[in-house]
Amino acid sequence: MTPSLLERAFTDALQRADDGDEVTTRLLDAAYEQFCRIGIRRSTMEDVARRAGVSRITAYRRFASKDALVEHVVRRELRRYFDRFLVDIQQAATVADRVVLGFVSSLQAIRGNPLIGGLMVAEPDVLVPSMIGDGGRTMATVQRFVAGQLRQEQRAGNISGAVDVEVVAELMTRLSCSFLVTPSHVIDLDNGAQLRAVARQFLVPMLEYGSQAQ
């Protein structure tokens, strides 16, 4: 089965993938700027090639189609998010702080990204289907990542071994994804203080009470 867009981005982040040669990087940079300014639907490979200062033929040699280019640009942005996330959570002093920081930063970083956040608002059919229309594989990718982080906390003795990290990670992932796909009319997702309060009141207690059923 072909990995989802998010799965490939996450793998790229863990493997520290780069963008390839200088021309490829120029094309990705140009596409990012083009898509942010004009949108994906209205942009063409010729537009991107022109902005990158290369020929259309060169652009097609690097990316066989506009869809392939779009995927690579979105993957790069998601990879950069994962890279930043892994650095950010190391700065938190406690496991509770890491949960709060992870929840808030994931929502605000993705929503605030000019490309990813913009697509979710202006052209949701480009990205949202890859998040919710792939049989749950995208959410499963994120769930595995969160569960892995929680298992590290268990091994370090920061949370009880009785906590079912798989279920806790599933709930955290679904909550975050729901906020991203369907904006709330109750919680202001651009209000960092409110998001931190929600995470501390409702997510952090999962680490204490998320024990496996007896």
Number of C-alpha atoms within 10 A of each C-alpha: 3 6 13 16 19 21 20 20 24 23 16 19 21 13 9 11 12 11 14 8 9 9 16 17 15 18 26 23 16 20 27 23 17 20 23 18 14 10 18 20 10 10 16 16 21 16 16 26 21 15 17 22 14 15 15 15 13 13 24 16 11 14 18 12 13 19 13 12 21 18 17 20 23 20 22 22 18 24 24 16 20 19 16 15 16 14 11 14 18 11 11 15 9 13 18 18 17 18 23 24 22 19 21 23 21 19 19 17 16 18 20 14 15 16 22 22 20 18 21 18 15 11 15 14 11 16 19 16 12 17 18 15 11 14 10 12 18 21 21 16 19 20 22 16 15 21 21 15 17 23 19 13 17 18 11 10 10 15 18 17 15 14 20 19 27 17 16 20 22 17 15 21 21 15 13 15 19 13 14 20 16 9 13 11 7 6 12 12 18 13 11 15 12 14 21 19 13 16 21 18 12 11 20 18 12 19 22 12 13 17 16 12 7 3
